[in-house]
Amino acid sequence: MIAAIVSLTSLGLGLGFLLGLAARYLRVEGNPLTEEIKVLLPGANCGQCGYAGCAGAADALAAGQAALTLCPPGGRSLVKTLAEKLGISMDLAAVEDSQPKLARINETICIGCAHCGKLCPTDAIVGAPKQIHTVIQDACIGCGKCVAICPTECLQLHPVPLTLKSWHWPKPALTIGA
């Protein structure tokens, strides 16, 4: 019994040591620009940009495969910061600061077609076919995919209601020439 414990412990320590050496010497360095961009992104991993989280969006931005305006939660300040970081000139007049929005279903119009539930990336829409659906507000990321596919237009994006949990300090007004 003791021999088995000693042999398994030594085997575990030996393999752990080898894995530690392999992780140290065989590590593949990533793009440092990707890491810097990932730090700048909000980190919400909401998927509104079309990528699987902020890491995927940072990879696409570093590779030059995505527009600087891909992150709706980041707004104008993120676009400005990304443009400075990547050395790209950007006209910020076309970029709007949008506030977070959540999907809401008008249940009097909903026919229960279930198209929206199949398309929701976070499964925030619950309901069965031919029954009224509803949106779980805590799970909704406001991507708008459900709004685009709804045949009766009962789904709409509405601003997040202001509560103590969602309140934030307003951004200061920009003063030019001060």
C-alpha positions as CSV (number, residue, x, y, z in Angstrom):
1,M,0.0,0.0,0.0
2,I,2.7,2.4,0.9
3,A,4.7,1.5,-2.2
4,A,1.8,2.3,-4.4
5,I,1.3,5.7,-2.7
6,V,5.0,6.5,-3.0
7,S,5.2,5.4,-6.7
8,L,2.1,7.4,-7.7
9,T,3.3,10.5,-5.8
10,S,6.8,10.3,-7.4
11,L,5.2,9.7,-10.8
12,G,2.9,12.7,-10.4
13,L,5.8,15.0,-9.2
14,G,8.0,13.8,-12.1
15,L,5.3,14.4,-14.7
16,G,4.4,17.8,-13.2
17,F,8.1,18.8,-13.3
18,L,8.3,17.8,-17.0
19,L,5.1,19.7,-17.8
20,G,6.5,22.8,-16.1
21,L,9.7,22.6,-18.1
22,A,7.7,22.1,-21.3
23,A,5.5,25.1,-20.5
24,R,8.5,27.3,-19.9
25,Y,10.7,26.3,-22.8
26,L,8.2,25.4,-25.5
27,R,5.9,28.4,-25.0
28,V,4.7,30.2,-28.1
29,E,4.7,34.0,-27.8
30,G,1.6,35.7,-28.8
31,N,1.2,39.1,-30.6
32,P,1.9,41.8,-27.9
33,L,-0.4,44.2,-29.8
34,T,-3.2,41.7,-29.3
35,E,-2.7,41.8,-25.6
36,E,-2.5,45.6,-25.5
37,I,-5.8,45.8,-27.5
38,K,-7.5,43.3,-25.3
39,V,-6.7,45.4,-22.2
40,L,-8.3,48.4,-23.9
41,L,-11.6,46.6,-24.8
42,P,-14.4,46.6,-22.1
43,G,-14.0,43.0,-21.3
44,A,-17.7,42.3,-21.3
45,N,-17.4,39.4,-23.8
46,C,-20.9,40.3,-24.9
47,G,-20.5,39.2,-28.6
48,Q,-22.1,42.4,-30.0
49,C,-19.0,42.8,-32.2
50,G,-19.6,39.4,-33.9
51,Y,-16.6,37.7,-32.3
52,A,-16.5,35.2,-29.5
53,G,-15.5,37.6,-26.8
54,C,-13.1,40.4,-26.5
55,A,-10.0,38.2,-27.1
56,G,-11.4,37.3,-30.6
57,A,-12.1,41.0,-31.3
58,A,-8.6,41.9,-30.2
59,D,-7.1,39.3,-32.5
60,A,-9.1,40.6,-35.5
61,L,-8.2,44.2,-34.7
62,A,-4.5,43.4,-34.4
63,A,-4.6,41.5,-37.7
64,G,-6.4,44.4,-39.4
65,Q,-9.5,42.3,-40.2
66,A,-12.0,44.3,-38.3
67,A,-13.1,48.0,-38.2
68,L,-12.2,50.1,-35.2
69,T,-16.0,50.7,-34.6
70,L,-16.7,47.0,-33.9
71,C,-17.4,47.4,-30.2
72,P,-20.7,49.1,-29.4
73,P,-20.3,49.2,-25.6
74,G,-16.9,50.9,-26.0
75,G,-18.3,53.9,-27.8
76,R,-16.4,56.9,-29.2
77,S,-13.7,56.9,-26.5
78,L,-12.7,53.3,-27.4
79,V,-12.6,54.1,-31.1
80,K,-10.4,57.1,-30.4
81,T,-8.0,55.1,-28.1
82,L,-7.8,52.2,-30.6
83,A,-7.1,54.6,-33.5
84,E,-4.2,56.2,-31.5
85,K,-2.9,52.8,-30.5
86,L,-2.9,51.4,-34.1
87,G,-1.8,54.7,-35.7
88,I,-4.9,55.0,-37.9
89,S,-6.7,58.3,-38.5
90,M,-10.4,58.1,-37.8
91,D,-13.2,60.5,-38.3
92,L,-15.1,60.3,-35.0
93,A,-18.1,62.3,-36.3
94,A,-19.6,59.1,-37.7
95,V,-19.2,57.2,-34.4
96,E,-22.0,57.5,-32.0
97,D,-21.9,56.9,-28.2
98,S,-24.8,54.4,-27.8
99,Q,-26.1,53.5,-24.4
100,P,-26.5,49.8,-23.6
101,K,-29.8,48.3,-24.9
102,L,-31.7,45.2,-24.1
103,A,-34.3,43.3,-26.1
104,R,-37.9,43.5,-25.0
105,I,-40.9,41.6,-26.5
106,N,-44.3,43.1,-27.0
107,E,-46.3,40.1,-25.9
108,T,-49.5,41.3,-27.4
109,I,-48.0,41.0,-30.9
110,C,-45.8,37.8,-30.4
111,I,-47.1,34.9,-32.4
112,G,-44.7,32.3,-30.9
113,C,-42.8,31.6,-34.1
114,A,-39.6,30.7,-32.1
115,H,-37.3,32.2,-34.7
116,C,-35.8,34.6,-32.1
117,G,-35.0,31.9,-29.5
118,K,-33.0,29.9,-32.0
119,L,-30.9,32.8,-33.0
120,C,-30.1,34.2,-29.5
121,P,-26.5,33.6,-28.7
122,T,-27.1,33.7,-24.9
123,D,-30.4,31.8,-24.8
124,A,-32.0,34.9,-23.2
125,I,-35.3,34.3,-25.0
126,V,-37.5,31.7,-23.5
127,G,-40.7,30.2,-24.9
128,A,-42.0,27.3,-26.9
129,P,-43.3,27.3,-30.4
130,K,-46.8,28.7,-30.7
131,Q,-46.6,30.2,-27.3
132,I,-45.6,33.7,-26.1
133,H,-41.9,34.3,-25.6
134,T,-40.1,36.5,-23.1
135,V,-36.6,37.9,-22.6
136,I,-34.5,37.2,-19.5
137,Q,-33.1,40.7,-19.1
138,D,-30.1,39.5,-17.1
139,A,-28.9,37.2,-19.9
140,C,-29.6,39.6,-22.8
141,I,-26.5,41.2,-24.4
142,G,-28.4,43.5,-26.7
143,C,-26.9,42.2,-29.9
144,G,-30.1,42.8,-31.9
145,K,-30.0,39.5,-33.8
146,C,-33.5,38.6,-32.6
147,V,-34.9,42.0,-33.7
148,A,-33.7,41.5,-37.2
149,I,-35.4,38.1,-37.6
150,C,-38.7,38.7,-35.9
151,P,-41.5,38.6,-38.5
152,T,-44.0,40.5,-36.4
153,E,-41.6,43.2,-35.2
154,C,-42.6,42.5,-31.6
155,L,-39.0,42.5,-30.5
156,Q,-37.3,45.9,-30.0
157,L,-34.2,47.1,-28.3
158,H,-34.8,49.5,-25.5
159,P,-32.3,51.4,-23.3
160,V,-31.4,49.7,-20.0
161,P,-33.7,51.1,-17.3
162,L,-31.8,53.2,-14.8
163,T,-31.6,51.5,-11.4
164,L,-29.1,51.7,-8.6
165,K,-27.4,48.6,-10.1
166,S,-27.0,50.0,-13.6
167,W,-26.4,53.7,-12.8
168,H,-23.0,55.1,-13.6
169,W,-21.4,58.5,-13.3
170,P,-22.0,60.5,-16.5
171,K,-19.1,61.4,-18.7
172,P,-17.9,65.0,-18.5
173,A,-18.8,67.2,-21.4
174,L,-16.0,67.8,-24.0
175,T,-14.9,71.4,-24.1
176,I,-12.9,72.3,-27.1
177,G,-10.1,74.8,-26.7
178,A,-10.1,74.7,-22.9
